[in-house]
Amino acid sequence: MGRHRTSLQYLGFIVVGYVTAFSFELIASALDPKNATFKNPAWPVFFVIWYGFLYSVSFATLRTRPIWVAAAAWAVAGTVLEIVVFHRVNIIVDPIVYAIMFAIPHKIYKAQGAERGAEKAGGI
């Protein structure tokens, strides 16, 4: 039962992560002509692999931590990844975007956990 629940939590976390990342990529491509995500014909494959990896790492390592820890960790890690992998950075915007992109799925994951805790206690 516990393993099945964790699998469903992971799946939900990843889906929320994909939706969040896609939203931010749409905004970025509209605001920044240098954003090449959707210009690459293989963007769907890249998107699924890249963000699937990032959100999987986040779920595995930070799901039990406070939301602010996940946001802070990804503000730093995301900015470093932008520099190392994509050879570009906006030192003001990137940390904020990565913090929000990873805080949202963690926030929803924590809210679902609180609901489950209340159900177990007989509150709902």
LINGI-V671604 format. One record per residue. RES is the residue in three letters. PHI is phi as a letter, one per 40 degrees, with the letter a starting at -180 (NA if undefined). PSI is psi in whole degrees, 0 to 359 (NA if undefined). OMEGA is omega in whole degrees, -180 to 180 (none if undefined). Layout:
<<RES	PHI	PSI	OMEGA> <RES	PHI	PSI	OMEGA>>
//
This chain:
<<MET	NA	313	-178> <GLY	c	321	180> <ARG	c	319	178> <HIS	c	318	180> <ARG	c	317	179> <THR	c	322	178> <SER	c	317	178> <LEU	c	322	177> <GLN	c	317	178> <TYR	c	312	-180> <LEU	d	314	178> <GLY	c	319	179> <PHE	c	314	-179> <ILE	c	317	-180> <VAL	c	314	178> <VAL	c	320	178> <GLY	c	314	179> <TYR	c	315	-180> <VAL	c	316	179> <THR	c	312	-179> <ALA	c	318	179> <PHE	c	318	179> <SER	c	315	180> <PHE	c	324	177> <GLU	c	322	177> <LEU	c	315	179> <ILE	c	315	-179> <ALA	c	319	-179> <SER	c	332	177> <ALA	c	327	-176> <LEU	c	333	-174> <ASP	b	108	-179> <PRO	c	342	178> <LYS	c	344	180> <ASN	c	118	-173> <ALA	b	11	-175> <THR	d	307	-175> <PHE	c	356	177> <LYS	c	338	179> <ASN	c	126	-178> <PRO	c	338	180> <ALA	c	20	-175> <TRP	d	324	-180> <PRO	c	320	179> <VAL	c	312	178> <PHE	d	313	-177> <PHE	d	310	-178> <VAL	c	315	-179> <ILE	c	310	-176> <TRP	c	304	-177> <TYR	c	330	174> <GLY	c	317	178> <PHE	c	311	-177> <LEU	c	314	-179> <TYR	c	330	175> <SER	c	316	177> <VAL	c	317	-179> <SER	c	316	179> <PHE	c	315	-176> <ALA	c	325	-172> <THR	b	335	-170> <LEU	b	3	-174> <ARG	c	335	180> <THR	c	356	-180> <ARG	c	161	174> <PRO	c	154	-178> <ILE	d	321	-178> <TRP	c	330	179> <VAL	c	315	177> <ALA	c	317	180> <ALA	c	314	-179> <ALA	c	317	-180> <ALA	c	316	-179> <TRP	c	336	173> <ALA	c	318	179> <VAL	c	307	-176> <ALA	c	318	180> <GLY	c	320	179> <THR	c	318	178> <VAL	c	317	178> <LEU	c	321	177> <GLU	d	319	-180> <ILE	c	310	-173> <VAL	c	314	-174> <VAL	c	315	-173> <PHE	b	356	177> <HIS	f	40	176> <ARG	a	158	178> <VAL	a	144	167> <ASN	b	101	-169> <ILE	c	341	178> <ILE	c	309	-172> <VAL	c	316	-174> <ASP	d	312	179> <PRO	c	324	179> <ILE	c	314	-179> <VAL	c	311	-180> <TYR	c	321	178> <ALA	c	315	-179> <ILE	c	318	-179> <MET	d	328	-179> <PHE	c	339	177> <ALA	c	324	-177> <ILE	c	306	180> <PRO	c	326	178> <HIS	c	321	179> <LYS	c	315	179> <ILE	c	319	177> <TYR	d	316	179> <LYS	c	320	180> <ALA	c	320	178> <GLN	c	322	178> <GLY	c	321	178> <ALA	c	321	177> <GLU	c	315	180> <ARG	c	321	178> <GLY	c	320	179> <ALA	c	323	178> <GLU	c	317	180> <LYS	c	324	-179> <ALA	c	353	179> <GLY	g	12	-178> <GLY	c	338	-178> <ILE	b	NA	none>>
//
